[in-house]
Amino acid sequence: MSGASGGVDGLAALLSPASIAVIGASEDPETLSGRPLQILAQHGYTGAVYPVNPRHRSIGGIPAFPSIGDVPGPVDLAVVAVRAERVVELLGQCAAAEVRSAVVFSSGFAEEGEPGARAEREIAELARRSGMRVLGPNAEGFFNLGDGIPVSFSPTVDYERGLTRLVPGNVAVVSQSGGLGFAVFNWGQAVGLGASYVVSTGNEADVEALELAGYLLDRPGTDVVALLVEGFRSFDRLEAVALRAARAGKHLVVAKLGRSAAGRRAATAHTAHDAGDDATYQAAFDRLGVVRVDDQEELLDVCFALSRRRLAAGGRVGIVTPSGGAGVWLADACSREGLEVPELDTALQQALAPLMPSYGSPRNPVDVTAQALSRSGISPSLALLCGSDQVDAVVMVAALAGPQMLRREERQIAEVLAGTAKPVVAYTYTRPGDESVEVLARLGLAWYPSPQRTARALAAVARVGRALPAASPVG
């Protein structure tokens, strides 16, 4: 094959390949080496695709080639889906054929002991010497949603194994664990949190999660990078990426796995990462203003709020609700998270009072009662709270099992949101229906199904908002 043309850096070739070779390609869609071709076809990938397998003349109607050296055109990305013992040899063939990048699905490297670790070091040296970027080994691939390029075997990107629709967005997920990274992407899609990329880095013989995070923060379509990691190799790189995010007004959210002795032991067996001392990591996150989360649910919730690109100047929350009980529960949750639900001044209460029956409350939480929804609606009270300097963020509480309220007030709520820079989120105390989720997505509202999740997300938005002015001028 001829060498690929210059001018495309290795990570761009990896994540936005114009041509893909699948080494070890199979006709069986139930195998890890058979799914990539099928999934690329499902998503309408328009670049050149080259199956490489000496036992087949064609796979899925596409001409196949005996080796990567026999492929007639330049290859930006090689997908390596073969037994671990053949990986180093085949990557060497890729480098000789001037392939720009590779993703290695194969497991059985440093996580299995010294022979595998030695092979992994050989991959790292090959990448360094040749300039070919290598994702993995032990990686689940990636999905570039903006360009419609899924290079993975995950069922979450497969229309025949569970994917129903795609929600593009501005959150990139980078995970050393492939299963967890694609799971976060999958849950985000279900609630309307759109993604720009999801990338599994595996054992990181070459490409590391922090390098990818820095690269993706420079992409115009990415405003938040969610990192799921067991360990970093360099705190200096963490600092550089955190400062890059702060300068750009973007956000880094980290789920650091392996806090316990059992977790650290499991991390070594999983991707051969040293989870390190948790106190050292926490000190670094605190110093750099990195948002740390404790579980998958919190990761989603914080990214959802930050993806709306509205930060709170402080921790004062205004609540407008048709349910007094829901408002009380949310106020309690805000207090537990260190947020304040201040009583509104007399003037604002007097402006709110005509928008609710006499048994409502304009004090904050602003309890407009269910009766007000059929009269003035919730949007006038929402507008008054958003326009007040007495609160820094606003929660719209609603029962969204049905879409009637949102349909009725969608235009008015959109006008309120367009007129404020404050973060506004929704708390639905009923399970939201599909149409409600669609309207919330059109409005650009992050939403939460519990008081605690709502408060936790707002607390993160407030922490970031307070830290950002101090972080942004650095350098």
Backbone torsions as a table, in degrees:
resi	resn	phi	psi	omega
1	MET	NA	159.5	177.8
2	SER	-87.7	153.4	-179.3
3	GLY	-68.5	151.6	177.9
4	ALA	-70.6	148.7	-178.5
5	SER	-70.2	153.9	-177.9
6	GLY	-76.1	179.3	174.1
7	GLY	92.4	-4.4	178.3
8	VAL	-114.6	119.6	-178.7
9	ASP	-72.7	164.1	-171.5
10	GLY	-61.9	-40.5	-179.6
11	LEU	-70.4	-33.3	175.4
12	ALA	-66.2	-41.3	177.5
13	ALA	-63.7	-35.4	179.2
14	LEU	-67.5	-50.6	-171.2
15	LEU	-91.6	-18.1	179.3
16	SER	-132.1	56.1	-174.1
17	PRO	-71.8	138.4	174.4
18	ALA	-87.5	-11.6	178.4
19	SER	-152.0	141.7	-175.0
20	ILE	-134.0	129.3	171.2
21	ALA	-108.1	133.1	178.6
22	VAL	-108.2	105.1	-176.4
23	ILE	-87.5	123.4	-173.4
24	GLY	89.4	17.7	-177.8
25	ALA	-55.7	141.6	-177.3
26	SER	-124.5	154.2	174.2
27	GLU	-82.8	-9.8	-176.6
28	ASP	-91.0	109.7	-177.8
29	PRO	-70.1	-7.1	177.6
30	GLU	-84.4	-8.9	-179.5
31	THR	-97.5	157.6	178.9
32	LEU	-64.0	-27.0	179.9
33	SER	-87.8	-8.1	178.6
34	GLY	-98.2	-25.5	-175.4
35	ARG	-70.0	-39.3	-175.1
36	PRO	-54.5	-43.4	179.7
37	LEU	-63.5	-42.8	-179.6
38	GLN	-63.5	-43.8	-177.2
39	ILE	-70.2	-39.6	175.6
40	LEU	-58.6	-42.1	179.4
41	ALA	-65.8	-41.3	179.2
42	GLN	-56.1	-39.7	-175.0
43	HIS	-91.3	5.8	174.6
44	GLY	69.3	35.0	178.2
45	TYR	-58.5	128.3	-172.9
46	THR	-101.4	-3.9	178.8
47	GLY	-77.0	177.3	178.0
48	ALA	-73.5	137.5	178.8
49	VAL	-124.1	129.7	-177.0
50	TYR	-127.0	100.6	170.9
51	PRO	-68.2	137.8	179.0
52	VAL	-122.5	111.4	178.5
53	ASN	-164.0	117.9	-175.9
54	PRO	-67.0	-11.9	-177.7
55	ARG	-91.3	-2.2	-176.2
56	HIS	-132.9	141.9	173.2
57	ARG	-89.3	-24.8	174.2
58	SER	-153.5	154.0	177.7
59	ILE	-136.7	122.4	-179.2
60	GLY	60.4	31.3	-179.8
61	GLY	80.7	4.1	179.8
62	ILE	-106.6	131.2	178.5
63	PRO	-55.7	134.3	179.8
64	ALA	-106.8	159.2	-175.8
65	PHE	-127.8	146.6	-175.7
66	PRO	-66.5	-32.8	-178.3
67	SER	-149.7	165.6	179.5
68	ILE	-64.4	-29.6	178.1
69	GLY	-68.7	-17.4	180.0
70	ASP	-90.1	-8.0	-179.9
71	VAL	-65.8	130.9	-170.6
72	PRO	-78.3	-17.2	-176.1
73	GLY	-120.7	171.9	176.9
74	PRO	-65.6	147.2	-179.1
75	VAL	-121.7	120.5	175.4
76	ASP	-78.2	-37.6	-173.6
77	LEU	-139.7	130.7	172.0
78	ALA	-108.7	129.2	174.6
79	VAL	-97.1	119.7	-176.0
80	VAL	-106.9	111.5	-176.9
81	ALA	-130.5	69.3	-177.8
82	VAL	-134.2	176.7	177.1
83	ARG	-60.6	147.3	-174.6
84	ALA	-55.6	-38.5	-175.5
85	GLU	-67.4	-13.7	179.4
86	ARG	-100.4	-6.4	-170.8
87	VAL	-64.7	-48.4	-176.4
88	VAL	-60.5	-44.2	178.9
89	GLU	-59.7	-45.4	-176.9
90	LEU	-71.4	-34.6	174.6
91	LEU	-65.1	-35.8	175.0
92	GLY	-61.2	-40.3	176.3
93	GLN	-64.8	-37.5	177.6
94	CYS	-63.1	-44.5	179.6
95	ALA	-62.8	-41.1	179.0
96	ALA	-64.4	-31.1	179.0
97	ALA	-87.1	6.7	177.0
98	GLU	63.8	32.8	170.9
99	VAL	-66.8	137.3	-173.7
100	ARG	-80.5	-30.7	-176.5
101	SER	-155.8	163.6	179.1
102	ALA	-147.8	148.9	170.4
103	VAL	-120.7	129.4	-175.6
104	VAL	-109.4	110.4	177.1
105	PHE	-75.0	-28.5	-169.9
106	SER	-58.1	138.4	172.8
107	SER	-102.5	175.9	177.8
108	GLY	103.2	38.5	-177.9
109	PHE	-116.9	-127.5	-172.6
110	ALA	-59.4	-24.8	179.9
111	GLU	-68.4	-10.5	-178.8
112	GLU	-111.1	8.1	176.4
113	GLY	116.1	-169.8	-169.3
114	GLU	-63.9	-42.6	178.3
115	PRO	-58.3	-42.4	177.5
116	GLY	-68.4	-37.2	178.1
117	ALA	-64.0	-37.9	178.8
118	ARG	-64.4	-42.5	177.2
119	ALA	-63.3	-37.6	179.1
120	GLU	-65.5	-38.7	176.1
121	ARG	-64.4	-35.0	177.1
122	GLU	-65.2	-38.8	176.6
123	ILE	-62.5	-43.8	-179.3
124	ALA	-62.2	-43.2	-179.6
125	GLU	-67.1	-39.6	177.6
126	LEU	-61.4	-43.8	178.8
127	ALA	-63.0	-44.5	-180.0
128	ARG	-62.4	-44.1	-175.4
129	ARG	-70.6	-38.8	-173.3
130	SER	-92.3	-23.0	-173.8
131	GLY	84.6	-2.8	176.6
132	MET	-75.2	125.5	179.2
133	ARG	-82.1	138.5	-176.6
134	VAL	-125.4	123.6	174.7
135	LEU	-97.3	122.9	-177.1
136	GLY	109.3	-155.7	0.9
137	PRO	-70.8	-177.3	178.4
138	ASN	63.8	38.4	-179.4
139	ALA	-111.2	155.8	179.3
140	GLU	-101.3	6.2	176.6
141	GLY	90.7	-152.9	-174.8
142	PHE	-154.9	168.7	172.9
143	PHE	-139.4	117.0	172.6
144	ASN	-95.4	99.7	-173.4
145	LEU	-71.4	-34.6	-177.4
146	GLY	-61.4	-37.5	-179.7
147	ASP	-100.3	-0.7	179.1
148	GLY	65.8	43.9	-176.9
149	ILE	-119.8	97.9	175.3
150	PRO	-96.5	117.3	177.1
151	VAL	-120.2	83.9	-172.9
152	SER	-164.8	166.7	171.3
153	PHE	-111.5	9.0	-176.6
154	SER	-66.9	136.2	176.2
155	PRO	-64.9	-18.9	-178.4
156	THR	-70.6	-13.2	177.0
157	VAL	-114.6	12.9	-173.8
158	ASP	-112.3	115.4	-178.6
159	TYR	-65.0	-17.9	178.7
160	GLU	-93.5	-2.9	-176.3
161	ARG	-129.7	18.3	174.1
162	GLY	139.2	-25.0	178.9
163	LEU	-70.3	132.0	179.4
164	THR	-115.2	-37.0	179.8
165	ARG	-155.0	161.1	179.7
166	LEU	-115.3	137.4	175.7
167	VAL	-119.3	96.3	176.4
168	PRO	-66.5	155.6	-179.8
169	GLY	-169.1	-159.4	-171.0
170	ASN	-115.8	18.4	178.5
171	VAL	-110.1	125.4	174.9
172	ALA	-103.3	135.1	178.2
173	VAL	-109.3	122.5	177.7
174	VAL	-122.7	121.4	-171.1
175	SER	-138.7	134.4	172.2
176	GLN	-70.0	-30.2	174.2
177	SER	-90.8	117.7	179.8
178	GLY	-65.0	-44.6	-178.6
179	GLY	-60.2	-45.4	-178.9
180	LEU	-68.3	-41.8	-178.9
181	GLY	-60.6	-46.7	179.7
182	PHE	-71.7	-26.7	175.5
183	ALA	-67.3	-42.3	177.6
184	VAL	-62.2	-44.1	175.4
185	PHE	-56.9	-45.5	-177.1
186	ASN	-63.3	-46.5	178.0
187	TRP	-64.6	-39.9	177.7
188	GLY	-59.8	-43.0	178.5
189	GLN	-59.7	-37.7	-177.0
190	ALA	-65.7	-32.2	-177.1
191	VAL	-98.9	-1.3	179.2
192	GLY	95.8	11.9	175.2
193	LEU	-86.4	105.3	-174.5
194	GLY	-77.9	152.7	-178.4
195	ALA	-119.1	151.6	172.0
196	SER	-100.0	-41.2	178.0
197	TYR	-145.2	153.5	161.5
198	VAL	-134.8	128.0	-174.7
199	VAL	-134.1	130.9	174.1
200	SER	-103.7	124.3	-175.9
201	THR	-100.5	-14.0	175.9
202	GLY	60.0	-132.8	-175.3
203	ASN	-78.2	-14.5	174.5
204	GLU	61.3	51.1	173.6
205	ALA	-61.3	-31.5	-179.8
206	ASP	-129.8	-75.9	-177.1
207	VAL	-72.8	125.9	-179.0
208	GLU	-106.4	158.0	-177.7
209	ALA	-58.7	-42.6	-177.9
210	LEU	-67.9	-36.1	176.2
211	GLU	-62.5	-43.3	178.1
212	LEU	-65.1	-40.2	179.2
213	ALA	-59.4	-45.2	178.4
214	GLY	-62.6	-40.6	178.9
215	TYR	-63.7	-45.0	-176.6
216	LEU	-71.2	-31.5	176.0
217	LEU	-63.0	-23.3	177.4
218	ASP	-83.0	-10.9	-179.0
219	ARG	-76.9	137.7	-178.1
220	PRO	-64.2	-23.9	-177.0
221	GLY	-92.5	6.0	-178.1
222	THR	-120.4	122.6	178.3
223	ASP	-112.6	-19.9	-179.6
224	VAL	-134.7	133.5	172.9
225	VAL	-115.8	120.9	176.1
226	ALA	-96.8	121.5	-179.2
227	LEU	-109.6	125.1	170.9
228	LEU	-111.5	109.4	-171.4
229	VAL	-133.9	151.0	171.9
230	GLU	-97.2	-28.5	177.9
231	GLY	-170.1	151.6	173.5
232	PHE	-107.1	150.7	176.1
233	ARG	-89.7	-20.2	-173.5
234	SER	-144.2	117.5	173.9
235	PHE	-73.0	-25.6	176.4
236	ASP	-62.1	-41.3	179.0
237	ARG	-68.2	-36.7	175.6
238	LEU	-59.1	-44.7	-179.9
239	GLU	-62.7	-44.0	-179.5
240	ALA	-62.2	-41.8	-178.6
241	VAL	-70.0	-40.5	179.4
242	ALA	-63.0	-41.6	179.0
243	LEU	-68.9	-35.8	176.5
244	ARG	-62.5	-42.7	178.1
245	ALA	-62.4	-44.9	-177.8
246	ALA	-62.7	-43.5	-179.2
247	ARG	-63.3	-34.0	-177.7
248	ALA	-86.4	-2.5	-175.8
249	GLY	69.4	27.4	178.9
250	LYS	-111.1	178.7	-168.2
251	HIS	-134.9	141.2	176.1
252	LEU	-115.0	121.6	179.9
253	VAL	-119.1	125.0	-171.6
254	VAL	-119.8	127.7	166.3
255	ALA	-102.7	107.0	-178.2
256	LYS	-97.2	111.5	-179.3
257	LEU	-86.6	163.5	175.1
258	GLY	84.9	41.6	178.7
259	ARG	-75.4	-37.8	-174.5
260	SER	-92.2	167.8	176.2
261	ALA	-60.9	-41.6	178.8
262	ALA	-65.8	-39.9	178.5
263	GLY	-65.0	-39.6	178.6
264	ARG	-65.6	-39.2	177.9
265	ARG	-63.7	-41.2	180.0
266	ALA	-68.0	-34.9	179.5
267	ALA	-62.7	-40.8	178.9
268	THR	-62.9	-40.5	-179.9
269	ALA	-73.6	-24.6	-173.9
270	HIS	-83.5	-61.2	-177.5
271	THR	-127.3	12.7	178.2
272	ALA	63.6	21.8	176.4
273	HIS	-88.8	140.1	173.6
274	ASP	-83.6	112.3	-176.3
275	ALA	-69.2	-20.6	173.6
276	GLY	71.3	-173.2	-178.3
277	ASP	-85.3	123.0	-173.4
278	ASP	-65.3	-35.4	-180.0
279	ALA	-63.2	-35.6	178.1
280	THR	-65.7	-42.8	177.5
281	TYR	-63.3	-44.9	-177.9
282	GLN	-62.2	-39.5	178.5
283	ALA	-62.8	-40.0	179.0
284	ALA	-66.5	-43.4	178.9
285	PHE	-61.5	-43.2	-179.5
286	ASP	-63.8	-43.4	-177.7
287	ARG	-65.0	-35.9	-174.1
288	LEU	-94.5	-2.1	-179.7
289	GLY	71.4	25.0	177.9
290	VAL	-80.8	134.3	178.3
291	VAL	-78.8	120.6	176.8
292	ARG	-106.2	137.6	179.6
293	VAL	-121.8	160.3	-171.8
294	ASP	-102.6	-18.4	-178.4
295	ASP	-155.1	174.7	-176.4
296	GLN	-61.4	-39.7	-179.2
297	GLU	-64.1	-45.1	-179.9
298	GLU	-67.5	-36.5	177.2
299	LEU	-58.4	-47.5	178.4
300	LEU	-61.5	-45.8	-174.6
301	ASP	-64.7	-43.9	-179.0
302	VAL	-68.3	-43.1	177.8
303	CYS	-62.6	-37.6	178.9
304	PHE	-59.1	-48.3	-179.1
305	ALA	-66.2	-46.3	-177.4
306	LEU	-68.4	-27.3	-178.9
307	SER	-64.8	-19.6	-179.8
308	ARG	-81.7	-3.4	172.6
309	ARG	58.3	38.9	174.3
310	ARG	-128.9	122.0	-179.0
311	LEU	-110.4	148.3	179.4
312	ALA	-88.6	135.2	178.1
313	ALA	-75.4	-16.6	-179.7
314	GLY	-159.7	-167.4	-174.1
315	GLY	-107.4	21.3	-179.8
316	ARG	-90.8	125.6	-173.6
317	VAL	-114.8	132.0	170.4
318	GLY	-100.9	136.7	-176.8
319	ILE	-124.6	126.8	172.5
320	VAL	-119.2	128.1	-169.6
321	THR	-146.5	144.8	171.1
322	PRO	-88.5	-6.2	-179.3
323	SER	-120.6	115.7	179.4
324	GLY	-59.9	-41.8	-179.3
325	GLY	-62.6	-41.9	179.3
326	ALA	-63.3	-37.7	178.1
327	GLY	-65.1	-41.6	178.1
328	VAL	-62.0	-46.0	-178.0
329	TRP	-62.7	-40.6	179.7
330	LEU	-68.2	-39.4	177.3
331	ALA	-60.5	-41.5	177.4
332	ASP	-61.1	-44.1	-179.0
333	ALA	-64.1	-40.4	178.3
334	CYS	-62.1	-41.6	179.0
335	SER	-61.8	-42.1	179.1
336	ARG	-62.4	-29.7	-178.9
337	GLU	-90.0	8.3	178.0
338	GLY	82.3	13.5	177.3
339	LEU	-94.1	160.1	-180.0
340	GLU	-113.6	138.1	172.2
341	VAL	-113.3	85.6	-170.1
342	PRO	-75.5	147.4	171.7
343	GLU	-69.9	133.9	-176.9
344	LEU	-76.2	153.8	-178.5
345	ASP	-71.6	169.3	-173.9
346	THR	-60.2	-40.7	-177.3
347	ALA	-62.8	-44.3	-179.1
348	LEU	-69.7	-38.1	176.6
349	GLN	-61.8	-39.8	179.2
350	GLN	-66.4	-33.2	177.3
351	ALA	-71.1	-32.1	-178.2
352	LEU	-80.8	-32.3	-171.6
353	ALA	-54.2	-41.6	-179.8
354	PRO	-66.2	-11.4	-176.4
355	LEU	-89.7	5.0	-176.4
356	MET	-145.7	160.7	175.3
357	PRO	-67.5	169.5	-174.8
358	SER	-63.0	-25.3	-179.0
359	TYR	-88.7	3.9	172.1
360	GLY	-78.4	-176.7	-179.9
361	SER	-140.8	125.0	177.5
362	PRO	-95.3	12.5	-167.6
363	ARG	-78.8	-36.2	-175.9
364	ASN	103.7	108.8	3.4
365	PRO	-57.6	142.9	178.0
366	VAL	-87.2	102.7	-176.9
367	ASP	-93.3	95.4	-178.8
368	VAL	-77.8	-13.9	-177.0
369	THR	70.5	160.0	-179.3
370	ALA	-63.9	-29.3	-178.2
371	GLN	-62.9	-35.1	-177.4
372	ALA	-64.7	-26.3	-177.4
373	LEU	-62.6	-31.2	-179.3
374	SER	-89.9	-2.8	179.5
375	ARG	-111.4	-90.6	-178.4
376	SER	-80.9	-21.1	-176.4
377	GLY	83.9	-177.9	-177.6
378	ILE	-93.9	-22.1	-172.4
379	SER	-65.3	-36.0	178.6
380	PRO	-63.2	-40.6	176.8
381	SER	-67.3	-39.3	177.1
382	LEU	-59.6	-41.3	-179.5
383	ALA	-64.3	-41.3	-180.0
384	LEU	-65.3	-41.7	177.4
385	LEU	-64.2	-44.5	-179.1
386	CYS	-64.7	-29.4	-179.3
387	GLY	-86.4	-3.1	-176.4
388	SER	-90.2	145.6	174.6
389	ASP	-89.1	10.4	-178.8
390	GLN	-90.6	-10.0	178.3
391	VAL	-134.6	154.0	-178.4
392	ASP	-105.0	-18.1	179.6
393	ALA	-150.6	157.2	-175.3
394	VAL	-133.4	139.2	174.6
395	VAL	-114.5	126.9	172.2
396	MET	-97.1	113.8	-179.9
397	VAL	-94.7	138.9	-179.1
398	ALA	-160.5	160.3	170.7
399	ALA	-99.5	106.9	-169.6
400	LEU	-110.1	28.9	174.4
401	ALA	-58.7	-38.5	173.8
402	GLY	-113.7	159.5	-174.7
403	PRO	-92.2	7.2	-168.3
404	GLN	-58.2	-48.4	-178.9
405	MET	-62.6	-45.5	-179.1
406	LEU	-64.8	-40.8	178.6
407	ARG	-62.3	-42.8	-176.8
408	ARG	-66.9	-34.9	-173.1
409	GLU	-115.0	13.1	-175.3
410	GLU	-56.9	-45.8	-178.3
411	ARG	-63.3	-43.6	-178.8
412	GLN	-66.5	-41.8	178.7
413	ILE	-64.1	-40.7	178.0
414	ALA	-60.1	-39.6	178.7
415	GLU	-65.8	-39.2	177.3
416	VAL	-61.8	-47.0	-178.4
417	LEU	-63.2	-38.4	-179.7
418	ALA	-67.7	-22.0	-176.0
419	GLY	-96.6	5.6	-179.3
420	THR	-135.0	149.9	174.3
421	ALA	-99.9	-1.6	-178.4
422	LYS	-73.3	150.0	171.5
423	PRO	-68.3	131.4	176.7
424	VAL	-127.5	126.8	178.5
425	VAL	-128.4	166.8	178.8
426	ALA	-115.1	140.0	169.7
427	TYR	-117.1	117.6	178.0
428	THR	-105.7	120.1	-177.3
429	TYR	-87.7	-0.9	165.8
430	THR	-113.4	159.6	175.3
431	ARG	-65.6	125.5	-175.7
432	PRO	-73.7	141.3	174.4
433	GLY	-75.2	164.2	-177.2
434	ASP	-59.0	-40.3	-178.6
435	GLU	-68.3	-35.2	176.1
436	SER	-62.2	-42.3	178.5
437	VAL	-61.7	-39.1	178.8
438	GLU	-64.9	-41.4	178.9
439	VAL	-66.9	-41.9	177.3
440	LEU	-58.9	-39.1	178.1
441	ALA	-65.6	-41.8	177.8
442	ARG	-62.3	-36.8	179.8
443	LEU	-75.4	-17.1	-176.4
444	GLY	76.3	28.3	-178.5
445	LEU	-98.1	122.8	167.1
446	ALA	-70.5	141.7	-178.3
447	TRP	-135.0	155.4	-174.8
448	TYR	-139.1	146.7	-175.8
449	PRO	-96.9	9.8	178.4
450	SER	-151.7	154.9	177.0
451	PRO	-60.5	-41.9	-176.0
452	GLN	-64.3	-42.7	179.9
453	ARG	-66.4	-37.6	178.1
454	THR	-62.3	-49.2	-177.4
455	ALA	-65.5	-39.1	-178.6
456	ARG	-64.5	-40.6	178.2
457	ALA	-66.2	-43.6	179.4
458	LEU	-64.7	-36.0	178.4
459	ALA	-62.8	-39.3	177.8
460	ALA	-65.8	-42.3	178.7
461	VAL	-61.7	-37.7	178.5
462	ALA	-69.5	-41.5	178.7
463	ARG	-61.9	-44.7	179.6
464	VAL	-64.9	-41.6	-179.7
465	GLY	-62.0	-38.0	179.1
466	ARG	-73.2	-33.1	-175.7
467	ALA	-81.7	-28.8	-171.0
468	LEU	-59.1	-43.9	-179.7
469	PRO	-59.7	-32.5	179.5
470	ALA	-76.5	-30.8	-175.1
471	ALA	-84.6	-34.1	-168.6
472	SER	-65.2	-32.4	-177.7
473	PRO	-78.6	-5.1	-174.4
474	VAL	-56.6	135.9	177.9
475	GLY	78.8	NA	NA
